[in-house]
Amino acid sequence: MAVDTALLTGSGAADSITGLLNQANTQTAALDTGEPDSLLDAIALAHAAEVTPNRWLINSQDFVALRKIKDNEGRYILEADLTADATYRLFGIPVTPTNKLPQGTAVLADVGQIAVARDTSPSVTVLSERYAEYDQIGLRVTCRYDLGLLHPEGVIILSAG
């Protein structure tokens, strides 16, 4: 699952993508990478909103911290799913580690409730003049995207501290 920075955090421009972390009416929870119960609390929030979460998005450094945690029997709580390539699961939910989220931030969501829209007529411009001296052609593609939540309460933003 590829993750785009602007879709998570926003681009910062006033008339641009707000980003998943800045959407209104999402739920918030604490993220403690040393205490797995904080993740279970986020799952409880999702279920209370009548949403079945199907994806964790976790900062890569936080992912490694969680990866080191073992249960009482010495098994890692974040386990690889051998039937699905190198997909990790945390409490049965697939995990996508990403550097597109700031450290200390994670998202738990039903990604089917996240709508990403693209305009239907992107523009493509061939830039042959600038690159002619190098026998090259440049392409500029302009396309607009936006993001919205169909059920905002079904997205839980976890933050450390």
Secondary structure, DSSP 8 states (H G I E B T S, - for coil): ----HHHHH--S-TTS---GGG-TT-EEEE--TT-THHHHHHHHHHHHTT----EEEEEHHHHHHHHT-B-TTS-BSEEEETTSTTEEEETTEEEEEETTS-TTEEEEE-GGGEEEEE-S--EEEEEHHHHGGGT--EEEEE--EEEEESSGGGEEEEE--
